Amino acid sequence: MAKRYTLTKPQRAAAVLVAMGKTRASQLLKFFKSEELRVMIDAAHTLKNIPQPDLEELVKEFETEFTVGVGLMDSAESMEMILNEGLSDEERYALTGMSTETVEQEPEQTVWELLTKVDIDELDAFFAGESPQLCAVVLSRLNSRTSASIIEKLDPELRKATVARLLSSKPVPQSVIEVVEKRLDEAFNLSDQSASSGGEGASRLADILNEMKKDVSDDLLAQLAPVIGDRKVEGVKSKIFRFEDISSISKEARTLLCDGLSTDVLTLALREADGDLKEVILSSISQRTRRMIESELSAGKAKVSDIEQARKSIAALALRMAAEGRIELQAAA
């Protein structure tokens, strides 16, 4: 059993706060300094069950009221609840480094979702050597545009038989679906595609390439293709974004991106930029800001290293906003 006199001062403070209950304790939190709260949070994680008599003595020492009968078996959890009620999300994060938001893990993609990323020519070649039954099962699960493109290129006899199967199709047993999924996985290495497109290695390599000059990184990826395969290279490329790629995203995304930038950074990044790219970016900001930037661009110059750094910071912001779901780094419609 834990004895009152064996507890440290932070442990005793944490015990009393938990015993008070969320409402009272949250009112007191604002009187503590950040460092004091940090110490008490750590102390709460070390508390074990405290007998009621010892708890009563602790409360008397602090000369305050508490709710009779509160146990402290889950002290750390109770302290978390108090913090959640007494502090805003920003205050909590600044204090503990922990967000109250649940981090959602990206769900694993199914064979059918991964199949939509396979090159259409590869799909055509695959179906050319398969039975009408298998073709019908797969085509019934693809989107209409992809299915139509594949059917058009099938051998006339295979096309007729496949369409006939689609028309007279009945519910396919799950055991058959699993066999077909395994066949597709083996044919297109879909498991490898999933790992390469979302893997830690691809993300790390993309981070490095984003810091390199475009011509150097492009040349490196071209050299890697025969070694690691086109799919893995494409997985890396999908995570790369540079300042020059801004012209490929929608105007709405460009506007949101520019709104998060200071005029100085944007002006610096636009120095020595291609005329078309410069116009694309300037057309995404307000007329007032545009006039200010154009005036700055017409006067003075900047170091190449400073320009490159500004562009990298903008590209990094774009990637961060895309990761947060605020913009999409896709070709403009």
GUMAR-413502 format. One record per residue (C-alpha): residue number from 1; residue in three letters; y, x, z. Coordinates in steps of 0.2 Angstrom, whole numbers, plus 5000, padded with zeros to 4 digits. Each point is the difference from the previous one (the first is absolute). Layout:
<sites>
SITE; NUM; ALA; Y; X; Z .
...
</sites>
This chain:
<sites>
SITE; 1; MET; 5000; 5000; 5000 .
SITE; 2; ALA; 5017; 5006; 4996 .
SITE; 3; LYS; 5011; 5003; 5016 .
SITE; 4; ARG; 5019; 4997; 5000 .
SITE; 5; TYR; 5004; 5017; 5006 .
SITE; 6; THR; 4990; 5008; 4986 .
SITE; 7; LEU; 5010; 4992; 4986 .
SITE; 8; THR; 5015; 5010; 4992 .
SITE; 9; LYS; 5017; 4992; 5000 .
SITE; 10; PRO; 4999; 4995; 4982 .
SITE; 11; GLN; 4983; 4992; 5003 .
SITE; 12; ARG; 5007; 4990; 5014 .
SITE; 13; ALA; 5015; 4995; 4990 .
SITE; 14; ALA; 4989; 4994; 4986 .
SITE; 15; ALA; 4988; 4991; 5012 .
SITE; 16; VAL; 5015; 4990; 5007 .
SITE; 17; LEU; 5007; 4995; 4983 .
SITE; 18; VAL; 4983; 4994; 4994 .
SITE; 19; ALA; 4998; 4990; 5016 .
SITE; 20; MET; 5017; 4992; 4998 .
SITE; 21; GLY; 4994; 4992; 4984 .
SITE; 22; LYS; 5008; 5000; 4983 .
SITE; 23; THR; 5015; 4990; 5003 .
SITE; 24; ARG; 5007; 5009; 5015 .
SITE; 25; ALA; 4994; 5017; 4994 .
SITE; 26; SER; 5009; 4998; 4983 .
SITE; 27; GLN; 5016; 4996; 5009 .
SITE; 28; LEU; 4999; 5017; 5009 .
SITE; 29; LEU; 4995; 5011; 4985 .
SITE; 30; LYS; 5018; 5001; 4994 .
SITE; 31; PHE; 5005; 5009; 5016 .
SITE; 32; PHE; 4988; 5015; 4996 .
SITE; 33; LYS; 5004; 5015; 4989 .
SITE; 34; SER; 4989; 5003; 4985 .
SITE; 35; GLU; 4992; 5015; 5008 .
SITE; 36; GLU; 4996; 4990; 5016 .
SITE; 37; LEU; 4992; 4987; 4990 .
SITE; 38; ARG; 4989; 5013; 4990 .
SITE; 39; VAL; 4994; 5007; 5017 .
SITE; 40; MET; 4995; 4983; 5006 .
SITE; 41; ILE; 4991; 4995; 4984 .
SITE; 42; ASP; 4990; 5016; 5002 .
SITE; 43; ALA; 4997; 4996; 5018 .
SITE; 44; ALA; 4994; 4982; 4997 .
SITE; 45; HIS; 4986; 5007; 4989 .
SITE; 46; THR; 4993; 5010; 5015 .
SITE; 47; LEU; 5000; 4985; 5013 .
SITE; 48; LYS; 4984; 4993; 5006 .
SITE; 49; ASN; 4997; 4985; 5011 .
SITE; 50; ILE; 5012; 4999; 5015 .
SITE; 51; PRO; 4994; 4990; 5015 .
SITE; 52; GLN; 5012; 4986; 5005 .
SITE; 53; PRO; 5005; 5008; 5017 .
SITE; 54; ASP; 5006; 5016; 4991 .
SITE; 55; LEU; 5009; 4990; 4987 .
SITE; 56; GLU; 5009; 4990; 5013 .
SITE; 57; GLU; 5006; 5016; 5008 .
SITE; 58; LEU; 5006; 5007; 4984 .
SITE; 59; VAL; 5010; 4984; 4997 .
SITE; 60; LYS; 5008; 5001; 5017 .
SITE; 61; GLU; 5005; 5018; 4997 .
SITE; 62; PHE; 5009; 4995; 4984 .
SITE; 63; GLU; 5008; 4985; 5010 .
SITE; 64; THR; 4998; 4987; 4987 .
SITE; 65; GLU; 4989; 4985; 4996 .
SITE; 66; PHE; 4984; 4999; 4991 .
SITE; 67; THR; 4987; 4987; 4995 .
SITE; 68; VAL; 4986; 4999; 5013 .
SITE; 69; GLY; 4982; 5003; 4994 .
SITE; 70; VAL; 5004; 5010; 4984 .
SITE; 71; GLY; 4987; 5013; 4997 .
SITE; 72; LEU; 5002; 5016; 4991 .
SITE; 73; MET; 4984; 5003; 4991 .
SITE; 74; ASP; 5009; 4999; 4983 .
SITE; 75; SER; 5016; 5010; 5005 .
SITE; 76; ALA; 5002; 5008; 4983 .
SITE; 77; GLU; 4998; 4984; 4991 .
SITE; 78; SER; 5012; 4991; 5011 .
SITE; 79; MET; 5013; 5013; 4999 .
SITE; 80; GLU; 4999; 4998; 4981 .
SITE; 81; MET; 5003; 4981; 5001 .
SITE; 82; ILE; 5015; 5003; 5011 .
SITE; 83; LEU; 5007; 5013; 4988 .
SITE; 84; ASN; 4997; 4988; 4986 .
SITE; 85; GLU; 5010; 4986; 5009 .
SITE; 86; GLY; 5014; 5011; 5007 .
SITE; 87; LEU; 5004; 5011; 4985 .
SITE; 88; SER; 5004; 4997; 4982 .
SITE; 89; ASP; 4989; 5007; 4986 .
SITE; 90; GLU; 5013; 5014; 4997 .
SITE; 91; GLU; 5001; 5004; 5018 .
SITE; 92; ARG; 4982; 5001; 5003 .
SITE; 93; TYR; 4997; 5011; 4985 .
SITE; 94; ALA; 5014; 5012; 5005 .
SITE; 95; LEU; 4992; 5001; 5017 .
SITE; 96; THR; 4982; 5001; 4997 .
SITE; 97; GLY; 4998; 5004; 4981 .
SITE; 98; MET; 4989; 4984; 4999 .
SITE; 99; SER; 5004; 4985; 4989 .
SITE; 100; THR; 4995; 4983; 5006 .
SITE; 101; GLU; 4996; 4995; 4982 .
SITE; 102; THR; 4982; 5000; 4995 .
SITE; 103; VAL; 4996; 5013; 4986 .
SITE; 104; GLU; 4990; 4991; 4987 .
SITE; 105; GLN; 4987; 5010; 4992 .
SITE; 106; GLU; 4999; 4999; 4981 .
SITE; 107; PRO; 4984; 4990; 4996 .
SITE; 108; GLU; 4987; 5009; 4990 .
SITE; 109; GLN; 5000; 4994; 4982 .
SITE; 110; THR; 4985; 4991; 4993 .
SITE; 111; VAL; 4991; 5006; 4984 .
SITE; 112; TRP; 5009; 4986; 4990 .
SITE; 113; GLU; 5017; 5005; 5006 .
SITE; 114; LEU; 4996; 5018; 4995 .
SITE; 115; LEU; 4993; 4995; 4983 .
SITE; 116; THR; 5017; 4993; 4995 .
SITE; 117; LYS; 5006; 5018; 5001 .
SITE; 118; VAL; 4987; 5007; 4988 .
SITE; 119; ASP; 5007; 5005; 4982 .
SITE; 120; ILE; 4996; 4985; 4988 .
SITE; 121; ASP; 4992; 5012; 4987 .
SITE; 122; GLU; 4988; 5005; 5014 .
SITE; 123; LEU; 4996; 4982; 5003 .
SITE; 124; ASP; 4997; 4997; 4982 .
SITE; 125; ALA; 4988; 5014; 4998 .
SITE; 126; PHE; 4991; 4994; 5016 .
SITE; 127; PHE; 4997; 4982; 4994 .
SITE; 128; ALA; 4995; 5006; 4983 .
SITE; 129; GLY; 4983; 5006; 5007 .
SITE; 130; GLU; 4997; 4986; 5013 .
SITE; 131; SER; 4991; 4983; 4999 .
SITE; 132; PRO; 5009; 4983; 4998 .
SITE; 133; GLN; 4995; 4995; 5017 .
SITE; 134; LEU; 5008; 5015; 5009 .
SITE; 135; CYS; 5016; 4999; 4988 .
SITE; 136; ALA; 5002; 4981; 5005 .
SITE; 137; VAL; 4998; 5004; 5018 .
SITE; 138; VAL; 5013; 5013; 5000 .
SITE; 139; LEU; 5012; 4992; 4988 .
SITE; 140; SER; 5000; 4984; 5011 .
SITE; 141; ARG; 5008; 5010; 5014 .
SITE; 142; LEU; 5013; 5009; 4990 .
SITE; 143; ASN; 5017; 4993; 4996 .
SITE; 144; SER; 5002; 4990; 4983 .
SITE; 145; ARG; 5010; 5014; 4991 .
SITE; 146; THR; 4988; 5014; 5003 .
SITE; 147; SER; 4985; 4988; 4996 .
SITE; 148; ALA; 5008; 4995; 4984 .
SITE; 149; SER; 5003; 5018; 4995 .
SITE; 150; ILE; 4982; 5005; 5003 .
SITE; 151; ILE; 4992; 4985; 4992 .
SITE; 152; GLU; 5011; 5003; 4984 .
SITE; 153; LYS; 4992; 5017; 4998 .
SITE; 154; LEU; 4982; 4996; 5004 .
SITE; 155; ASP; 4987; 5001; 4986 .
SITE; 156; PRO; 5000; 4982; 4992 .
SITE; 157; GLU; 4982; 4996; 5005 .
SITE; 158; LEU; 5004; 5006; 5018 .
SITE; 159; ARG; 5016; 4991; 5000 .
SITE; 160; LYS; 4992; 4984; 4996 .
SITE; 161; ALA; 4986; 5002; 5012 .
SITE; 162; THR; 5012; 5005; 5014 .
SITE; 163; VAL; 5012; 4985; 4997 .
SITE; 164; ALA; 4985; 4988; 5000 .
SITE; 165; ARG; 4994; 5007; 5017 .
SITE; 166; LEU; 5018; 4997; 5006 .
SITE; 167; LEU; 5000; 4982; 4995 .
SITE; 168; SER; 4983; 4996; 5008 .
SITE; 169; SER; 5003; 5011; 5015 .
SITE; 170; LYS; 4993; 4994; 5017 .
SITE; 171; PRO; 5003; 5007; 5017 .
SITE; 172; VAL; 4994; 5018; 5001 .
SITE; 173; PRO; 4989; 5005; 5015 .
SITE; 174; GLN; 5009; 5012; 5011 .
SITE; 175; SER; 4985; 5012; 4998 .
SITE; 176; VAL; 5004; 5001; 4981 .
SITE; 177; ILE; 5018; 5003; 5004 .
SITE; 178; GLU; 4996; 5014; 5011 .
SITE; 179; VAL; 4989; 5008; 4986 .
SITE; 180; VAL; 5014; 4998; 4987 .
SITE; 181; GLU; 5013; 5008; 5012 .
SITE; 182; LYS; 4988; 5015; 5003 .
SITE; 183; ARG; 4998; 5001; 4981 .
SITE; 184; LEU; 5019; 5000; 4998 .
SITE; 185; ASP; 5003; 5012; 5014 .
SITE; 186; GLU; 4988; 5013; 4992 .
SITE; 187; ALA; 5007; 4997; 4983 .
SITE; 188; PHE; 5018; 5003; 5004 .
SITE; 189; ASN; 4999; 5010; 5017 .
SITE; 190; LEU; 5010; 4987; 5008 .
SITE; 191; SER; 4997; 5006; 5018 .
SITE; 192; ASP; 5007; 5017; 4994 .
SITE; 193; GLN; 5015; 4991; 4993 .
SITE; 194; SER; 5003; 4991; 5016 .
SITE; 195; ALA; 4999; 5016; 5010 .
SITE; 196; SER; 5011; 5010; 4988 .
SITE; 197; SER; 5014; 4986; 4998 .
SITE; 198; GLY; 5002; 4998; 5019 .
SITE; 199; GLY; 4993; 5016; 5007 .
SITE; 200; GLU; 5009; 5012; 5012 .
SITE; 201; GLY; 4997; 5014; 4988 .
SITE; 202; ALA; 5009; 4991; 4985 .
SITE; 203; SER; 5015; 4995; 5012 .
SITE; 204; ARG; 5001; 5018; 5006 .
SITE; 205; LEU; 5000; 5007; 4983 .
SITE; 206; ALA; 5013; 4987; 4994 .
SITE; 207; ASP; 5011; 5005; 5014 .
SITE; 208; ILE; 4999; 5018; 4995 .
SITE; 209; LEU; 5003; 4997; 4981 .
SITE; 210; ASN; 5015; 4989; 5004 .
SITE; 211; GLU; 5008; 5015; 5007 .
SITE; 212; MET; 4997; 5010; 4985 .
SITE; 213; LYS; 5009; 5001; 4983 .
SITE; 214; LYS; 4994; 4987; 4988 .
SITE; 215; ASP; 4995; 5012; 4986 .
SITE; 216; VAL; 4989; 5010; 5013 .
SITE; 217; SER; 4992; 4986; 5008 .
SITE; 218; ASP; 4996; 4991; 4983 .
SITE; 219; ASP; 4992; 5016; 4994 .
SITE; 220; LEU; 4990; 5002; 5016 .
SITE; 221; LEU; 4993; 4982; 4998 .
SITE; 222; ALA; 4996; 5003; 4982 .
SITE; 223; GLN; 4990; 5015; 5005 .
SITE; 224; LEU; 4991; 4990; 5014 .
SITE; 225; ALA; 4995; 4986; 4989 .
SITE; 226; PRO; 4984; 5009; 4993 .
SITE; 227; VAL; 4995; 5006; 5017 .
SITE; 228; ILE; 5002; 4984; 5011 .
SITE; 229; GLY; 5000; 4987; 4986 .
SITE; 230; ASP; 5014; 4988; 4993 .
SITE; 231; ARG; 4997; 4987; 5013 .
SITE; 232; LYS; 5004; 5011; 5014 .
SITE; 233; VAL; 5015; 5007; 4991 .
SITE; 234; GLU; 5006; 4983; 4997 .
SITE; 235; GLY; 4998; 4996; 5018 .
SITE; 236; VAL; 5011; 5014; 5005 .
SITE; 237; LYS; 5013; 4996; 4986 .
SITE; 238; SER; 5002; 4982; 5007 .
SITE; 239; LYS; 5006; 5008; 5016 .
SITE; 240; ILE; 5013; 5011; 4992 .
SITE; 241; PHE; 5018; 4994; 4998 .
SITE; 242; ARG; 5015; 5011; 4995 .
SITE; 243; PHE; 5018; 4997; 4998 .
SITE; 244; GLU; 4998; 4998; 4981 .
SITE; 245; ASP; 4988; 4986; 5002 .
SITE; 246; ILE; 5013; 4988; 5007 .
SITE; 247; SER; 5003; 4994; 4982 .
SITE; 248; SER; 4983; 4993; 5000 .
SITE; 249; ILE; 5002; 4988; 5015 .
SITE; 250; SER; 5008; 4983; 4999 .
SITE; 251; LYS; 5019; 4998; 5002 .
SITE; 252; GLU; 4997; 4991; 5016 .
SITE; 253; ALA; 4990; 5014; 5007 .
SITE; 254; ARG; 5013; 5013; 4995 .
SITE; 255; THR; 5014; 4990; 5008 .
SITE; 256; LEU; 4991; 4999; 5016 .
SITE; 257; LEU; 4996; 5019; 4999 .
SITE; 258; CYS; 5018; 5004; 4997 .
SITE; 259; ASP; 5006; 4989; 5014 .
SITE; 260; GLY; 4991; 5011; 5012 .
SITE; 261; LEU; 5009; 5016; 4994 .
SITE; 262; SER; 5016; 5008; 5004 .
SITE; 263; THR; 5013; 5002; 4986 .
SITE; 264; ASP; 5000; 5019; 5003 .
SITE; 265; VAL; 4981; 5001; 4997 .
SITE; 266; LEU; 5000; 4989; 4985 .
SITE; 267; THR; 5015; 5009; 4992 .
SITE; 268; LEU; 4991; 5017; 5003 .
SITE; 269; ALA; 4984; 4994; 4993 .
SITE; 270; LEU; 5009; 4993; 4984 .
SITE; 271; ARG; 5008; 5017; 4996 .
SITE; 272; GLU; 4992; 5008; 4984 .
SITE; 273; ALA; 4989; 4984; 4998 .
SITE; 274; ASP; 4995; 4993; 4983 .
SITE; 275; GLY; 5013; 4988; 4993 .
SITE; 276; ASP; 4988; 4986; 4999 .
SITE; 277; LEU; 4993; 5002; 5017 .
SITE; 278; LYS; 5018; 5002; 5007 .
SITE; 279; GLU; 5004; 4983; 4992 .
SITE; 280; VAL; 4985; 4991; 5006 .
SITE; 281; ILE; 5004; 5005; 5018 .
SITE; 282; LEU; 5019; 4997; 4999 .
SITE; 283; SER; 4996; 4983; 4993 .
SITE; 284; SER; 4990; 4996; 5016 .
SITE; 285; ILE; 5015; 5002; 5012 .
SITE; 286; SER; 5016; 4991; 5003 .
SITE; 287; GLN; 5015; 5003; 4988 .
SITE; 288; ARG; 5010; 5007; 5014 .
SITE; 289; THR; 4987; 5013; 5005 .
SITE; 290; ARG; 4997; 5004; 4982 .
SITE; 291; ARG; 5018; 5004; 4997 .
SITE; 292; MET; 5000; 5011; 5016 .
SITE; 293; ILE; 4985; 5010; 4994 .
SITE; 294; GLU; 5006; 5002; 4982 .
SITE; 295; SER; 5016; 5007; 5007 .
SITE; 296; GLU; 4991; 5012; 5010 .
SITE; 297; LEU; 4988; 5005; 4986 .
SITE; 298; SER; 5015; 5004; 4989 .
SITE; 299; ALA; 5007; 5013; 5012 .
SITE; 300; GLY; 4991; 5015; 5007 .
SITE; 301; LYS; 4982; 5006; 4999 .
SITE; 302; ALA; 4986; 5003; 5012 .
SITE; 303; LYS; 4986; 5012; 5003 .
SITE; 304; VAL; 4984; 4997; 4991 .
SITE; 305; SER; 4990; 5001; 5016 .
SITE; 306; ASP; 5011; 4987; 5009 .
SITE; 307; ILE; 4998; 4988; 4985 .
SITE; 308; GLU; 4981; 5002; 5000 .
SITE; 309; GLN; 5000; 4997; 5019 .
SITE; 310; ALA; 5010; 4984; 4998 .
SITE; 311; ARG; 4988; 4994; 4987 .
SITE; 312; LYS; 4985; 5004; 5010 .
SITE; 313; SER; 5007; 4990; 5015 .
SITE; 314; ILE; 5003; 4985; 4989 .
SITE; 315; ALA; 4982; 5001; 4993 .
SITE; 316; ALA; 4994; 5001; 5018 .
SITE; 317; LEU; 5010; 4985; 5005 .
SITE; 318; ALA; 4993; 4990; 4985 .
SITE; 319; LEU; 4982; 5005; 5005 .
SITE; 320; ARG; 5003; 4995; 5018 .
SITE; 321; MET; 5008; 4983; 4995 .
SITE; 322; ALA; 4985; 4997; 4989 .
SITE; 323; ALA; 4988; 5004; 5014 .
SITE; 324; GLU; 5009; 4987; 5011 .
SITE; 325; GLY; 4999; 4987; 4986 .
SITE; 326; ARG; 5019; 4999; 4997 .
SITE; 327; ILE; 4999; 5005; 4982 .
SITE; 328; GLU; 4987; 5003; 4987 .
SITE; 329; LEU; 4999; 5016; 4990 .
SITE; 330; GLN; 4994; 4992; 4984 .
SITE; 331; ALA; 5006; 4999; 4982 .
SITE; 332; ALA; 5014; 4988; 4998 .
SITE; 333; ALA; 4996; 4984; 4991 .
</sites>
